[in-house]
Amino acid sequence: MVKNKVSIVIVTHNSAPALTGCLASLHHAIEGIESELVVIDNGSDDDSPEQIKHQFPHAKVVVNVKNRGFAAACNQALRETDGEFLLFLNPDVRLDSDCIECLRSVIQNDHKAGAVVPRMRNVDDSFQATCRRFPTIYNMAFSRGSILARSFGNSHIYTLGDFRETTVVDAVAATVLMIRRSLHDRVGGFDERFFMYMEDTDLCLRLKSLGYRNYFVPGAGSVHDWGHGSNAGGSVRACRHHLSVWRYFLKHLPNGFSLLVLPMILVLNLLVVLATLLFRRGRG
């Protein structure tokens, strides 16, 4: 392991349209920082691997024959890296020039720091929530995109709002996430049973159970062009999200309670998906 070095991990799947801006911002964000870039391509049909090699000639690109999922690809990348710090980065994100240094500084100044994330903006410069409370059956009904969330607005029952100072939160999104390699190894990395979604929340819960603090860092900035990192359709993403929510509760609820509650969760999730599809069709 190389002290102070940052190993940057990007997982791609037909991500070529978003990569240009991501890699261009990365060039500025790593100035003065010892770093390496490892990209795991999950069976893309486009020219994502070639584009990376063109913009980042020194990057290590590993091409998987099939899509192994986000969690498995992230864990796979670690075998190709040697940095003290790990930065997981979505291909549809552009980093501010001081983002990486700000995140690393927070971890260096707190030996109990777990996962840390920057403040994220939408492409129109509005705030994009990346922190949330640990899921419960109640607060998941107010998760992003649900009927209740649209009815009651940004209630912060599940997602958390904007903070002006570095703040300890429950769970953070792996859209841009930094963690010490040693800590990532200690908790066993991402749980690969989560193909996509909720793997970050699961990681944060395991970190907190060991006494570590997950941080939102507003001094570090980034822009997330939501939905442009993959070609997966909205309905596919919704199904994968609800499947991961189911898996999360199955893993973390007590066994006896799971038998009583999980059928209710499944019905609720199906109703939310159905209502969302009908709502969109009605607006169309």
LOKOLMAR-83892 format. One record per residue (C-alpha): residue number from 1; residue in three letters; chain; y, z, x. Coordinates in Angstrom, 2 decimals, decimal comma, always signed. Each point is the difference from the previous one (the first is absolute). Layout:
N
ATOM   num   residu   chaine        c2        c3        c1
ATOM   NUM      ALA        A         Y         Z         X
...
***
This chain:
284
ATOM   num   residu   chaine        c2        c3        c1
ATOM     1      MET        A     +0,00     +0,00     +0,00
ATOM     2      VAL        A     +3,44     -0,96     +1,32
ATOM     3      LYS        A     +2,61     +2,72     -0,54
ATOM     4      ASN        A     +3,08     -0,96     -2,08
ATOM     5      LYS        A     -1,36     -3,52     -0,60
ATOM     6      VAL        A     +0,15     -1,31     -3,57
ATOM     7      SER        A     -2,93     -2,07     -1,26
ATOM     8      ILE        A     +1,15     -2,18     -2,89
ATOM     9      VAL        A     -2,64     -1,10     -2,50
ATOM    10      ILE        A     +0,53     -2,78     -2,54
ATOM    11      VAL        A     -2,68     -1,05     -2,49
ATOM    12      THR        A     +0,43     -3,50     -1,40
ATOM    13      HIS        A     -1,60     -1,98     -2,81
ATOM    14      ASN        A     +1,70     -3,31     -0,72
ATOM    15      SER        A     +3,26     +1,61     +1,10
ATOM    16      ALA        A     +1,63     -2,94     +1,80
ATOM    17      PRO        A     +3,10     -0,27     -2,27
ATOM    18      ALA        A     +1,05     +3,58     +0,78
ATOM    19      LEU        A     -0,95     +0,20     +3,67
ATOM    20      THR        A     +2,99     -1,79     +1,52
ATOM    21      GLY        A     +2,49     +2,67     -1,06
ATOM    22      CYS        A     -2,36     +2,85     +0,79
ATOM    23      LEU        A     -0,72     -1,14     +3,56
ATOM    24      ALA        A     +3,64     -0,89     +0,69
ATOM    25      SER        A     +1,08     +3,53     -0,96
ATOM    26      LEU        A     -2,81     +1,47     +2,06
ATOM    27      HIS        A     +1,33     -1,66     +3,15
ATOM    28      HIS        A     +3,26     +1,96     -0,40
ATOM    29      ALA        A     -1,68     +3,26     -1,08
ATOM    30      ILE        A     -2,17     +0,26     +3,13
ATOM    31      GLU        A     +2,77     -0,57     +2,54
ATOM    32      GLY        A     -0,23     +2,75     +2,61
ATOM    33      ILE        A     -3,28     +1,32     -1,45
ATOM    34      GLU        A     -3,38     -0,45     +1,64
ATOM    35      SER        A     -2,07     -1,56     -2,74
ATOM    36      GLU        A     -2,78     -2,36     -0,94
ATOM    37      LEU        A     -0,70     -2,05     -3,11
ATOM    38      VAL        A     -3,47     -0,40     -1,46
ATOM    39      VAL        A     -0,50     -2,15     -3,10
ATOM    40      ILE        A     -3,15     +0,02     -2,09
ATOM    41      ASP        A     -0,19     -3,09     -2,18
ATOM    42      ASN        A     -2,19     +0,54     -3,04
ATOM    43      GLY        A     -1,39     -3,49     -0,53
ATOM    44      SER        A     +3,25     -1,88     -0,61
ATOM    45      ASP        A     -0,05     -3,61     -1,18
ATOM    46      ASP        A     +3,49     -0,67     +1,35
ATOM    47      ASP        A     +1,34     -0,13     +3,55
ATOM    48      SER        A     +0,84     +3,71     +0,32
ATOM    49      PRO        A     -1,90     +0,46     +3,31
ATOM    50      GLU        A     +1,64     -3,04     +1,59
ATOM    51      GLN        A     +3,44     +1,08     -1,16
ATOM    52      ILE        A     -0,45     +3,42     +1,60
ATOM    53      LYS        A     -1,09     -1,50     +3,30
ATOM    54      HIS        A     +3,03     -2,29     -0,05
ATOM    55      GLN        A     +2,54     +2,77     -0,65
ATOM    56      PHE        A     -1,81     +2,74     +1,93
ATOM    57      PRO        A     -1,97     -1,66     +2,83
ATOM    58      HIS        A     -1,14     +3,35     +1,41
ATOM    59      ALA        A     -1,33     +1,30     -3,33
ATOM    60      LYS        A     -3,71     +0,53     -0,37
ATOM    61      VAL        A     -1,25     -1,76     -3,12
ATOM    62      VAL        A     -3,44     +0,75     -1,43
ATOM    63      VAL        A     -1,19     -2,33     -2,77
ATOM    64      ASN        A     -2,52     +1,33     -2,50
ATOM    65      VAL        A     -2,21     -2,50     -1,80
ATOM    66      LYS        A     +0,57     +1,79     -3,31
ATOM    67      ASN        A     +2,51     +2,40     -1,50
ATOM    68      ARG        A     -1,18     +3,48     +1,02
ATOM    69      GLY        A     +2,80     +1,80     -1,81
ATOM    70      PHE        A     +3,10     +1,73     +1,35
ATOM    71      ALA        A     -1,53     +3,34     +0,99
ATOM    72      ALA        A     -2,94     -1,51     +1,87
ATOM    73      ALA        A     +2,25     -2,47     +1,83
ATOM    74      CYS        A     +2,37     +2,78     +1,10
ATOM    75      ASN        A     -2,87     +2,02     +1,40
ATOM    76      GLN        A     -1,37     -3,11     +1,68
ATOM    77      ALA        A     +3,33     -0,59     +1,76
ATOM    78      LEU        A     -0,08     +3,42     +1,63
ATOM    79      ARG        A     -2,91     -1,05     +2,16
ATOM    80      GLU        A     +2,29     -2,64     +1,51
ATOM    81      THR        A     +2,91     +2,34     +0,82
ATOM    82      ASP        A     +0,83     +2,84     +2,39
ATOM    83      GLY        A     +3,43     +1,34     -1,04
ATOM    84      GLU        A     +0,77     +3,66     -0,65
ATOM    85      PHE        A     +1,73     -0,97     -3,26
ATOM    86      LEU        A     -1,29     -2,31     -2,71
ATOM    87      LEU        A     +2,31     -2,02     -2,23
ATOM    88      PHE        A     -1,59     -1,68     -3,01
ATOM    89      LEU        A     +2,25     -2,81     -1,22
ATOM    90      ASN        A     -0,29     -2,34     -2,98
ATOM    91      PRO        A     +0,70     -3,67     +0,75
ATOM    92      ASP        A     +2,67     -0,17     -2,73
ATOM    93      VAL        A     +2,20     +2,67     +1,62
ATOM    94      ARG        A     +3,02     -0,43     +2,27
ATOM    95      LEU        A     +0,86     +2,97     +2,20
ATOM    96      ASP        A     +3,50     +1,16     +0,91
ATOM    97      SER        A     +0,51     -0,11     +3,75
ATOM    98      ASP        A     -0,26     +3,79     +0,47
ATOM    99      CYS        A     -2,76     +0,62     -2,54
ATOM   100      ILE        A     -2,90     +0,49     +2,40
ATOM   101      GLU        A     +1,95     +2,29     +2,33
ATOM   102      CYS        A     +1,19     +2,17     -2,92
ATOM   103      LEU        A     -3,52     +0,46     -1,33
ATOM   104      ARG        A     -1,42     +0,78     +3,42
ATOM   105      SER        A     +2,74     +2,56     +0,63
ATOM   106      VAL        A     -0,89     +1,94     -3,17
ATOM   107      ILE        A     -3,63     +0,24     +1,08
ATOM   108      GLN        A     +0,91     +0,97     +3,56
ATOM   109      ASN        A     +2,23     +2,82     -1,25
ATOM   110      ASP        A     -2,57     +1,55     -2,36
ATOM   111      HIS        A     -3,55     +0,60     +1,20
ATOM   112      LYS        A     -1,05     +0,48     -3,63
ATOM   113      ALA        A     +1,37     -3,38     -1,13
ATOM   114      GLY        A     -2,60     -2,05     -1,83
ATOM   115      ALA        A     +0,83     -3,43     -1,42
ATOM   116      VAL        A     +3,66     -1,06     +0,13
ATOM   117      VAL        A     +1,70     -2,91     -1,77
ATOM   118      PRO        A     +3,49     -1,55     +0,00
ATOM   119      ARG        A     +2,41     -0,47     -2,86
ATOM   120      MET        A     -0,87     -3,31     -1,62
ATOM   121      ARG        A     +2,30     -2,49     -1,70
ATOM   122      ASN        A     -0,66     -2,92     -2,30
ATOM   123      VAL        A     +1,30     -3,41     +1,03
ATOM   124      ASP        A     +3,10     +0,63     -2,15
ATOM   125      ASP        A     +0,65     +3,15     +2,09
ATOM   126      SER        A     -0,92     +2,38     -2,83
ATOM   127      PHE        A     -2,23     +3,00     +0,70
ATOM   128      GLN        A     -3,77     -0,45     -0,17
ATOM   129      ALA        A     -2,06     +3,16     -0,54
ATOM   130      THR        A     -2,79     +0,52     +2,53
ATOM   131      CYS        A     -0,70     +3,71     -0,49
ATOM   132      ARG        A     -1,86     +1,64     -2,82
ATOM   133      ARG        A     -1,56     +3,21     -1,16
ATOM   134      PHE        A     -3,73     +0,39     +0,35
ATOM   135      PRO        A     -1,55     -1,61     -3,09
ATOM   136      THR        A     -0,98     +1,96     -3,05
ATOM   137      ILE        A     -1,17     -1,37     -3,32
ATOM   138      TYR        A     +3,40     +0,86     -1,46
ATOM   139      ASN        A     +2,32     -1,46     +2,63
ATOM   140      MET        A     -2,04     -3,18     +0,46
ATOM   141      ALA        A     +0,98     -0,94     -3,54
ATOM   142      PHE        A     +3,53     -0,39     +1,41
ATOM   143      SER        A     -0,98     -2,07     +3,04
ATOM   144      ARG        A     +1,90     -3,18     +0,82
ATOM   145      GLY        A     -0,42     -2,73     -2,59
ATOM   146      SER        A     -1,48     +2,18     -2,73
ATOM   147      ILE        A     +1,30     -0,06     -3,56
ATOM   148      LEU        A     +1,18     +3,63     +0,21
ATOM   149      ALA        A     +1,89     -0,66     +3,23
ATOM   150      ARG        A     +1,82     -2,90     -1,62
ATOM   151      SER        A     +0,75     +2,07     -3,10
ATOM   152      PHE        A     +1,37     +3,05     +1,80
ATOM   153      GLY        A     +1,45     -1,67     +3,08
ATOM   154      ASN        A     -0,21     +1,38     +3,52
ATOM   155      SER        A     -1,11     +3,49     -1,00
ATOM   156      HIS        A     -1,42     +0,97     +3,41
ATOM   157      ILE        A     -3,01     +1,50     -1,74
ATOM   158      TYR        A     -2,23     -1,97     +2,38
ATOM   159      THR        A     +2,19     -1,95     +2,41
ATOM   160      LEU        A     +2,71     +1,80     +1,96
ATOM   161      GLY        A     +3,61     -1,08     +0,33
ATOM   162      ASP        A     +2,34     -0,64     +2,88
ATOM   163      PHE        A     +0,71     +2,85     +2,44
ATOM   164      ARG        A     +3,00     +0,21     +2,32
ATOM   165      GLU        A     -1,79     +2,10     +2,62
ATOM   166      THR        A     -3,43     -0,09     +1,59
ATOM   167      THR        A     -2,19     +1,60     -2,66
ATOM   168      VAL        A     -3,57     +1,26     -0,25
ATOM   169      VAL        A     -1,83     -1,76     -2,85
ATOM   170      ASP        A     -3,53     -0,07     -1,37
ATOM   171      ALA        A     -1,09     -3,58     +0,53
ATOM   172      VAL        A     +1,53     -3,07     +1,64
ATOM   173      ALA        A     -0,78     -3,70     -0,21
ATOM   174      ALA        A     -1,68     -1,81     +2,87
ATOM   175      THR        A     +2,41     -2,92     -0,40
ATOM   176      VAL        A     +1,60     +1,33     +3,19
ATOM   177      LEU        A     -1,71     +3,14     +1,27
ATOM   178      MET        A     -0,08     +1,70     +3,40
ATOM   179      ILE        A     -2,46     +2,67     +1,11
ATOM   180      ARG        A     -1,32     +1,43     +3,25
ATOM   181      ARG        A     -3,20     -1,68     +1,10
ATOM   182      SER        A     -1,62     +3,36     +0,74
ATOM   183      LEU        A     +0,74     +1,22     -3,52
ATOM   184      HIS        A     -1,17     -3,24     -1,59
ATOM   185      ASP        A     -3,26     +0,36     +1,92
ATOM   186      ARG        A     -0,33     +3,68     -0,95
ATOM   187      VAL        A     +0,07     -0,72     -3,74
ATOM   188      GLY        A     -2,28     -3,01     +0,34
ATOM   189      GLY        A     +2,55     -2,74     -0,64
ATOM   190      PHE        A     +0,32     -1,78     -3,33
ATOM   191      ASP        A     -2,88     +0,37     -2,45
ATOM   192      GLU        A     -1,48     -3,50     -0,12
ATOM   193      ARG        A     -1,36     +0,53     -3,50
ATOM   194      PHE        A     +3,56     -0,75     -1,14
ATOM   195      PHE        A     +0,11     -3,78     +0,28
ATOM   196      MET        A     +3,68     -0,12     -0,84
ATOM   197      TYR        A     +2,46     +2,64     -1,30
ATOM   198      MET        A     -0,24     +3,82     +0,04
ATOM   199      GLU        A     -1,40     +0,07     +3,54
ATOM   200      ASP        A     +3,39     +1,28     +1,18
ATOM   201      THR        A     +0,16     +2,74     -2,65
ATOM   202      ASP        A     -3,52     +1,07     +0,88
ATOM   203      LEU        A     +0,96     +0,15     +3,69
ATOM   204      CYS        A     +3,09     +2,09     -0,78
ATOM   205      LEU        A     -2,01     +2,46     -2,06
ATOM   206      ARG        A     -2,44     +0,51     +2,87
ATOM   207      LEU        A     +2,90     +0,48     +2,41
ATOM   208      LYS        A     +1,64     +2,60     -2,22
ATOM   209      SER        A     -3,29     +1,85     -0,44
ATOM   210      LEU        A     +0,00     +0,50     +3,78
ATOM   211      GLY        A     +3,55     +1,38     -0,02
ATOM   212      TYR        A     +1,91     -3,14     +1,03
ATOM   213      ARG        A     +3,27     -1,15     -1,52
ATOM   214      ASN        A     +0,64     -3,53     -1,28
ATOM   215      TYR        A     +3,60     -1,16     +0,38
ATOM   216      PHE        A     +2,45     -2,36     -1,64
ATOM   217      VAL        A     +2,53     -1,01     +2,69
ATOM   218      PRO        A     +3,21     -1,54     -1,46
ATOM   219      GLY        A     +1,43     -0,57     +3,48
ATOM   220      ALA        A     -2,66     -2,66     +0,53
ATOM   221      GLY        A     +0,48     -3,09     -2,14
ATOM   222      SER        A     -2,03     -3,00     -1,14
ATOM   223      VAL        A     -0,02     -2,76     -2,62
ATOM   224      HIS        A     -3,10     -0,71     -2,08
ATOM   225      ASP        A     -0,26     -3,38     -1,70
ATOM   226      TRP        A     -2,37     +1,38     -2,60
ATOM   227      GLY        A     -2,92     -2,23     -0,94
ATOM   228      HIS        A     +0,41     -2,61     +2,74
ATOM   229      GLY        A     -2,48     +1,43     +2,48
ATOM   230      SER        A     -3,05     -1,47     -1,71
ATOM   231      ASN        A     -0,85     -2,71     -2,49
ATOM   232      ALA        A     -1,89     +2,37     -2,29
ATOM   233      GLY        A     +1,22     -0,35     -3,58
ATOM   234      GLY        A     +1,58     +2,81     -1,98
ATOM   235      SER        A     -3,05     +0,50     -2,22
ATOM   236      VAL        A     -2,28     +0,20     +3,05
ATOM   237      ARG        A     +2,28     +2,58     +1,63
ATOM   238      ALA        A     +0,12     +2,03     -3,23
ATOM   239      CYS        A     -3,78     +0,08     -0,29
ATOM   240      ARG        A     -0,42     +0,99     +3,64
ATOM   241      HIS        A     +2,60     +2,73     -0,38
ATOM   242      HIS        A     -1,68     +1,54     -3,03
ATOM   243      LEU        A     -3,40     -0,21     +1,67
ATOM   244      SER        A     +1,41     +1,88     +2,99
ATOM   245      VAL        A     +1,57     +2,64     -2,25
ATOM   246      TRP        A     -3,41     +0,51     -1,57
ATOM   247      ARG        A     -1,59     +0,32     +3,44
ATOM   248      TYR        A     +2,70     +2,47     +1,13
ATOM   249      PHE        A     -0,61     +2,34     -2,93
ATOM   250      LEU        A     -3,76     -0,34     +0,38
ATOM   251      LYS        A     +0,34     +1,09     +3,63
ATOM   252      HIS        A     +2,43     +2,89     -0,43
ATOM   253      LEU        A     -0,70     +1,50     -3,43
ATOM   254      PRO        A     -2,69     +2,71     -0,20
ATOM   255      ASN        A     -3,33     -1,52     -1,04
ATOM   256      GLY        A     -0,27     +1,76     -3,32
ATOM   257      PHE        A     +3,59     -0,79     -0,90
ATOM   258      SER        A     -0,51     -3,64     +1,01
ATOM   259      LEU        A     -2,76     -0,45     -2,57
ATOM   260      LEU        A     +2,37     +1,16     -2,74
ATOM   261      VAL        A     +3,19     -1,67     +1,12
ATOM   262      LEU        A     -0,91     -3,29     +1,68
ATOM   263      PRO        A     -0,96     -1,78     -3,25
ATOM   264      MET        A     +3,43     +0,98     -1,33
ATOM   265      ILE        A     +1,66     -1,39     +3,14
ATOM   266      LEU        A     -1,88     -3,28     -0,33
ATOM   267      VAL        A     +1,03     -0,41     -3,63
ATOM   268      LEU        A     +3,61     +0,88     +0,85
ATOM   269      ASN        A     +0,10     -2,50     +2,85
ATOM   270      LEU        A     -1,48     -2,75     -2,17
ATOM   271      LEU        A     +2,55     +0,71     -2,71
ATOM   272      VAL        A     +2,84     -0,12     +2,53
ATOM   273      VAL        A     -1,22     -3,35     +1,37
ATOM   274      LEU        A     -0,44     -1,43     -3,50
ATOM   275      ALA        A     +3,40     +1,24     -1,17
ATOM   276      THR        A     +1,67     -1,38     +3,12
ATOM   277      LEU        A     -1,57     -3,43     -0,47
ATOM   278      LEU        A     +0,98     -0,07     -3,68
ATOM   279      PHE        A     +3,54     +1,12     +0,86
ATOM   280      ARG        A     +0,38     -2,80     +2,55
ATOM   281      ARG        A     -1,47     -2,58     -2,39
ATOM   282      GLY        A     +2,39     +1,14     -2,72
ATOM   283      ARG        A     +2,98     -0,43     +2,33
ATOM   284      GLY        A     -1,25     -3,43     +1,07
***
